Amino acid sequence: MSKVIRELQQEKRNLLAELQELQTRTSTEGRAMTSDENANFDKVNERITDIEKSIRNQQALDERLKEIALENQPQEQPQERKVDYGSAFWKYQRRGFAGLDAAEQKLVAEKRGTNDQITTTDSLGGYLVPEGFGDEIIMTMKHYSGMLQASNIFRTATGNPVPFPTLDDTANTGALIGEGVADTVSDLTYGVKNLNAYTYTSRVIKWSYELIQDAAFNLESHTRDVAAERLGRILNSQLTSGTGSSQPNGILTAASAGKTAASTSAITREEIVDLIHSVDRAYRQAGNTALMMHDSTLAAIRKLAFGSGDDRPLYQAGNAQTGEPGTIEGQPFVINNDFDELSDGADSSVIAFGDWSKYYVRIVNDMQMVRLNERYAEERVIGYFVYLRADGELLDTASIKLLNLAAS
C-alpha cells in the first residue's frame, strides 16, 4: 500500500469520526441538526466521497505502475527440467529416440557413443550406457570369465593405444666389492607393451513388440544379463588364448612354462608344487596369487592326495558361511573353462599360477548400446546389441607360469 493511500484512508477515518460525533451530539440533545450542521454534514460527506474516489484511482495507478515495472524487468530464462540419464536411457530402450521428450532427447543425444552428429535416428551409432548399467554388465561378465575375475581391470576414457613400460630385474643382484675397486654397471632392461582397444559385441538380442510393451517384462535386466553373458564368454576366450595379433595376448600365449608334466594326460601333486615354486618368491608373496584351470582339471586335482602314507586330499574346501575360498596347496584358484583340459593331450597348458595383478585388462570407459528400430519391423521385433572395446596383456612375463603336459 502506497503512502498516498494510507494518508487518504486516515483522513477518511477522521471525517467519519466527525460525522459520528455530530450524530451522537444531536441524538443526546434530542434535536434535529441545525442548518449550519446540515451544511457541514453535506460538506464532510462530499469530501469522504471524493476521498474514496481518490483511493480507487490511486490503487489503479499503483497496479499499473507495477505492471510497467514488471514489463521493463529483464525476463528470467526458464530453467530446463533436470533429467536423470538413467531413467531417460531406460525409456529410450522401450520407446526409442522418438519416445523421449525434448529434455530427454537432448541428454541422450549428448551421450551418443559416436562422432556422428545426427541425433534423431535410433540406429546411427550407439548410446552410452549409464554408469551403473555398465558396472553391472562388468560384474556379470566376471561370472562368465575367470580372466576378468582374476585380472587387473582398468578403464580409459578413450581407445588410443596405452603404452606400458615393463621391467623384470629379479635375475640381478647386488655385489660384494673390495675397497678401492671400481663398481660395475648392471643395466636395467626395459620394454614396452601396448594395450589396444579391440571391439567386442554381444551380437543382436531380439525382443518382440509385445514383450517390450509389457510393463511386467524387465527389459533392462534381461538385455543387460544376456549382453553380459555373451561379452563375458568372448572376452574370456580371447583373454585366455588370444594370439596378441589383432586381438588380446591371452595368458596361454603370453606366459611361459614353469613346469612340464611327465604325462600327456595327467598331473601329480609334485608337479603342482613345482609350478608354484617356479614363480619367483617376490610374486608369490604379493597377495594376488591364484591357480587357474579348467573345471575338469579341478575335478582331477580333488582326487589327488598329499602323498604316500598321507591320504588327505590336496584340495581343501572353503567355508561357504564365512566366504573363505577353497585352496590347493594353500593357494586360491579360479575356474576358467577356456583353459586346456587334461584330455587335450600333449603340450596342453592345463594350469597357470602367479600374480594376476600383472595381467592387465583394459576396457575403454563407456560401453554403448544400439537399438535397431526398423531392421526387424516385419517381424514386429526390435533388436539391441551392446559393444565395448577391450584388450589384455601380461605386462610381466615372470609373474605367471604355466604347467604344461608332456610333449609326447
C-alpha positions in Angstrom: 0.0 0.0 0.0 1.4 3.4 -1.0 1.9 6.4 1.3 -0.8 8.4 -0.5 -3.4 5.8 0.0 -2.6 5.5 3.7 -2.9 9.3 4.2 -6.3 9.3 2.3 -7.6 6.5 4.4 -6.6 8.2 7.6 -8.3 11.4 6.5 -11.5 9.4 5.7 -11.4 7.8 9.2 -11.1 11.3 10.8 -14.1 12.7 8.8 -16.2 9.7 9.6 -15.4 10.2 13.3 -16.5 13.9 12.9 -19.9 12.8 11.5 -20.3 10.2 14.2 -19.7 12.8 16.9 -22.3 15.2 15.3 -24.9 12.4 15.2 -24.2 11.4 18.8 -24.5 15.1 20.0 -27.8 15.7 18.3 -29.2 12.4 19.5 -28.2 13.1 23.1 -29.8 16.5 23.0 -32.9 15.1 21.4 -33.0 17.5 18.5 -32.5 17.8 14.7 -29.4 19.2 13.1 -29.4 22.9 12.6 -28.9 24.4 9.1 -25.2 25.0 9.8 -24.8 21.5 11.0 -26.6 20.2 7.9 -24.4 22.2 5.7 -21.3 20.9 7.5 -22.5 17.3 7.2 -23.0 17.6 3.5 -19.6 19.2 3.1 -17.9 16.4 5.1 -19.9 13.7 3.3 -18.9 15.1 0.0 -15.3 15.1 1.0 -15.5 11.4 2.1 -16.9 10.6 -1.4 -14.0 12.5 -3.1 -11.5 10.6 -0.8 -13.0 7.2 -1.8 -12.7 8.1 -5.4 -9.1 9.2 -5.0 -8.2 6.0 -3.2 -9.7 3.9 -6.1 -7.8 6.0 -8.6 -4.6 5.7 -6.7 -4.9 1.9 -6.3 -5.5 1.6 -10.1 -2.4 3.8 -10.7 -0.3 1.7 -8.3 -1.3 -1.5 -10.1 -0.5 0.0 -13.5 2.9 1.1 -12.3 3.7 -2.4 -11.0 2.8 -3.8 -14.5 5.0 -1.3 -16.2 7.9 -2.2 -13.8 7.5 -5.9 -14.4 7.4 -5.3 -18.2 10.7 -3.4 -18.0 12.5 -6.1 -15.9 14.8 -8.5 -17.8 12.9 -11.7 -18.4 14.3 -14.7 -16.5 15.2 -17.7 -18.7 13.0 -20.7 -17.8 15.1 -23.3 -16.1 15.4 -26.6 -18.0 13.9 -29.6 -16.4 16.5 -31.8 -14.9 16.5 -35.2 -16.4 18.2 -38.3 -15.0 20.2 -40.1 -17.8 19.5 -43.5 -16.3 15.7 -43.1 -16.5 15.9 -41.5 -19.9 18.0 -44.4 -21.1 15.5 -47.0 -19.9 12.8 -45.1 -21.6 14.9 -45.0 -24.8 15.2 -48.8 -24.6 11.5 -49.3 -24.7 10.3 -46.4 -26.9 13.3 -45.4 -29.0 14.5 -41.8 -29.5 11.1 -40.6 -30.7 9.6 -41.7 -27.4 11.6 -39.2 -25.4 10.6 -35.6 -24.6 12.8 -32.7 -25.7 14.8 -32.6 -22.5 15.4 -36.4 -22.5 16.3 -36.3 -26.2 18.9 -33.6 -25.6 20.5 -35.5 -22.7 20.5 -38.9 -24.5 21.9 -37.3 -27.7 24.8 -35.9 -25.7 25.6 -39.4 -24.6 25.8 -40.9 -28.1 28.8 -43.1 -28.5 29.8 -41.9 -31.9 31.2 -38.8 -33.6 28.1 -38.7 -35.9 26.2 -35.6 -35.1 22.9 -36.9 -36.3 20.8 -37.5 -33.2 17.3 -38.3 -34.3 17.8 -41.8 -35.7 18.0 -44.8 -33.4 20.3 -46.9 -35.5 23.1 -44.4 -36.0 25.8 -45.2 -33.6 25.3 -46.3 -30.0 24.2 -44.6 -26.8 26.5 -44.7 -23.9 25.0 -46.9 -21.2 24.6 -45.4 -17.7 27.5 -45.9 -15.3 25.6 -48.3 -13.1 24.3 -50.3 -16.0 27.9 -50.7 -17.3 29.3 -51.6 -13.9 26.6 -54.3 -13.6 27.5 -55.7 -17.0 31.2 -56.0 -16.0 30.2 -57.6 -12.7 28.0 -60.1 -14.5 30.8 -60.7 -17.1 33.1 -61.8 -14.3 30.8 -64.7 -13.5 31.4 -66.0 -17.0 35.1 -65.0 -17.3 37.7 -66.3 -15.0 40.2 -63.9 -16.6 38.1 -60.9 -15.7 37.6 -62.3 -12.2 41.4 -62.7 -11.6 43.0 -59.9 -13.6 43.7 -56.3 -13.0 40.9 -54.3 -14.8 41.4 -50.7 -15.6 39.4 -48.2 -17.7 40.5 -45.5 -20.1 38.4 -42.6 -21.4 39.5 -43.1 -25.0 40.6 -46.0 -27.1 44.1 -44.8 -28.0 46.9 -47.3 -27.5 48.2 -47.2 -24.0 52.0 -48.0 -23.7 53.2 -49.7 -20.5 56.9 -49.9 -19.7 58.0 -53.3 -18.5 60.9 -54.4 -16.3 62.0 -57.7 -14.8 65.1 -57.3 -12.6 64.6 -60.4 -10.5 67.7 -62.1 -12.0 70.1 -59.3 -10.9 71.7 -59.0 -7.5 74.0 -56.6 -5.8 77.7 -57.4 -5.4 80.4 -57.6 -2.8 83.0 -55.1 -3.7 86.5 -54.5 -2.3 88.0 -51.3 -1.1 89.1 -49.0 -3.9 87.6 -51.3 -6.6 85.5 -49.6 -9.3 81.9 -50.6 -9.4 80.3 -52.3 -12.5 77.1 -51.4 -14.2 74.2 -53.9 -14.2 71.8 -52.4 -16.7 68.1 -52.4 -16.3 66.3 -53.9 -19.4 63.1 -52.0 -20.0 60.5 -53.0 -22.6 57.2 -51.5 -23.8 53.9 -53.3 -24.2 50.9 -51.6 -25.8 47.3 -52.2 -24.8 45.0 -51.5 -27.7 41.2 -51.4 -27.9 39.5 -54.2 -29.8 35.8 -54.0 -30.4 33.5 -56.8 -29.0 29.8 -57.1 -29.5 27.1 -59.0 -27.7 25.5 -59.7 -31.2 21.9 -58.7 -31.7 19.4 -59.5 -29.0 15.8 -59.5 -30.3 12.7 -58.8 -28.3 9.2 -58.8 -29.6 7.0 -55.7 -29.6 4.6 -57.4 -27.2 7.3 -58.1 -24.6 8.7 -54.6 -24.9 5.3 -53.1 -24.4 4.5 -55.4 -21.4 5.4 -53.4 -18.3 5.8 -56.7 -16.4 8.8 -57.7 -18.7 12.0 -56.4 -17.2 13.6 -55.3 -20.5 16.5 -53.6 -18.9 17.6 -56.5 -16.7 17.1 -59.1 -19.4 19.1 -57.2 -22.0 21.9 -56.4 -19.6 22.2 -60.1 -18.4 22.2 -61.6 -22.0 24.7 -59.0 -23.2 26.9 -59.5 -20.2 26.9 -63.3 -20.6 27.8 -63.1 -24.3 30.5 -60.5 -23.8 31.9 -62.3 -20.8 32.3 -65.5 -22.9 34.1 -63.9 -25.9 36.3 -61.8 -23.7 37.3 -64.8 -21.6 38.1 -66.8 -24.7 40.3 -64.1 -26.1 42.0 -63.2 -22.8 42.8 -66.8 -22.3 44.1 -67.9 -25.7 44.3 -64.8 -27.9 47.3 -64.6 -30.1 48.2 -61.0 -29.4 47.9 -60.2 -33.1 44.8 -58.0 -33.8 43.4 -59.5 -30.5 44.5 -59.6 -26.9 47.6 -61.5 -25.8 45.9 -64.3 -23.9 47.5 -65.8 -20.8 48.2 -69.1 -22.5 50.2 -67.2 -25.2 51.8 -64.6 -23.0 53.0 -66.8 -20.1 55.9 -69.2 -20.3 56.2 -72.8 -19.0 57.1 -73.1 -15.3 56.8 -76.9 -15.2 56.3 -79.7 -17.7 54.4 -82.8 -16.6 55.7 -86.3 -17.1 52.4 -87.4 -18.6 50.4 -86.3 -21.6 47.1 -86.8 -19.8 47.7 -86.4 -16.0 49.4 -84.3 -13.4 50.8 -85.0 -9.9 50.9 -83.1 -6.7 54.6 -82.7 -7.0 54.2 -81.1 -10.4 51.7 -78.6 -9.0 54.2 -77.7 -6.2 57.0 -77.3 -8.8 54.8 -75.0 -10.8 54.1 -72.8 -7.7 57.8 -72.6 -6.9 58.7 -71.8 -10.5 57.3 -68.3 -9.9 59.7 -66.1 -8.0 59.0 -65.7 -4.3 58.6 -62.0 -4.7 55.5 -62.6 -6.8 54.2 -65.4 -4.6 54.1 -63.1 -1.6 52.3 -60.3 -3.5 48.9 -61.3 -2.2 47.3 -61.6 -5.7 48.4 -65.1 -6.5 46.0 -67.8 -7.7 45.9 -71.0 -9.6 43.8 -71.0 -12.8 42.4 -74.1 -14.6 39.5 -75.8 -16.3 36.8 -77.2 -14.1 37.7 -80.8 -15.2 41.3 -80.3 -14.1 40.0 -79.2 -10.7 38.0 -82.4 -10.6 41.2 -84.4 -11.2 43.1 -82.5 -8.5 40.3 -83.2 -6.0 41.1 -86.9 -6.4 44.8 -86.3 -5.5 46.2 -87.0 -2.1 49.2 -85.4 -0.4 51.4 -88.4 -1.0 52.4 -91.8 0.2 51.0 -92.6 3.6 49.0 -89.4 3.7 45.6 -89.7 2.1 44.4 -86.2 2.9 43.0 -84.5 -0.2 45.2 -82.0 -1.9 42.1 -79.8 -2.4 40.8 -78.1 0.7 37.2 -76.9 0.5 36.3 -73.4 1.6 33.7 -72.3 4.1 30.5 -71.1 2.5 29.3 -69.4 5.7 32.4 -67.3 6.2 33.1 -66.8 2.5 36.5 -68.4 2.8 37.5 -69.8 -0.6 38.8 -73.3 -1.3 42.5 -73.8 -1.8 45.0 -76.1 -3.4 48.4 -76.2 -1.7 47.2 -73.2 0.3 46.6 -71.2 -2.9 43.2 -69.9 -4.1 42.0 -71.0 -7.5 39.9 -69.6 -10.4 38.0 -71.7 -12.8 38.4 -70.9 -16.5 36.7 -73.3 -18.9 38.6 -71.9 -21.8 41.8 -73.4 -20.4 43.1 -76.7 -21.9 41.9 -79.9 -20.3 44.0 -83.0 -19.3 42.2 -84.8 -22.1 43.5 -82.4 -24.7 46.8 -84.3 -24.6 50.4 -83.4 -25.4 51.7 -79.9 -24.9 48.4 -78.7 -23.4 48.7 -75.8 -20.9 46.4 -77.1 -18.1 47.2 -74.8 -15.1 48.6 -71.2 -14.7 49.9 -69.8 -11.4 51.2 -66.4 -10.4 50.5 -62.8 -9.5 47.4 -62.0 -11.6 47.7 -58.2 -10.9 50.3 -58.3 -13.6 47.8 -59.3 -16.2 46.0 -56.1 -17.3 42.6 -56.0 -18.9 41.9 -52.6 -20.4 38.3 -51.6 -21.0 37.5 -48.3 -22.8 35.5 -46.4 -20.3 32.0 -46.4 -21.7 30.2 -49.3 -23.5 27.5 -48.5 -26.0 24.0 -49.9 -26.8 22.4 -49.7 -30.2 18.6 -50.1 -30.7 17.6 -51.4 -34.1 14.2 -49.9 -34.6 13.4 -50.8 -38.3 15.7 -53.7 -39.2 13.2 -56.4 -37.9 10.0 -54.4 -38.3 8.3 -57.0 -40.4 8.8 -59.5 -37.6 7.4 -57.0 -35.1 10.8 -57.3 -33.3 13.3 -54.7 -32.1 17.0 -55.6 -31.9 19.6 -54.5 -29.3 23.3 -55.0 -29.1 25.9 -53.8 -26.7 29.5 -53.3 -27.7 32.7 -52.4 -25.9 36.4 -52.1 -26.6 39.0 -54.0 -24.6 42.4 -55.6 -24.7 44.6 -57.7 -22.4 48.3 -58.3 -21.8 50.6 -59.9 -19.3 53.0 -57.0 -18.5 55.5 -59.0 -16.5 56.1 -62.5 -18.0 57.9 -63.6 -14.9 54.8 -63.2 -12.7 52.7 -66.1 -14.1 53.9 -69.5 -15.2 52.2 -72.5 -16.9 52.1 -76.2 -16.1 52.2 -78.0 -19.5 51.6 -81.6 -20.3 54.4 -83.6 -21.7 55.2 -83.1 -25.4 55.0 -86.9 -26.0 
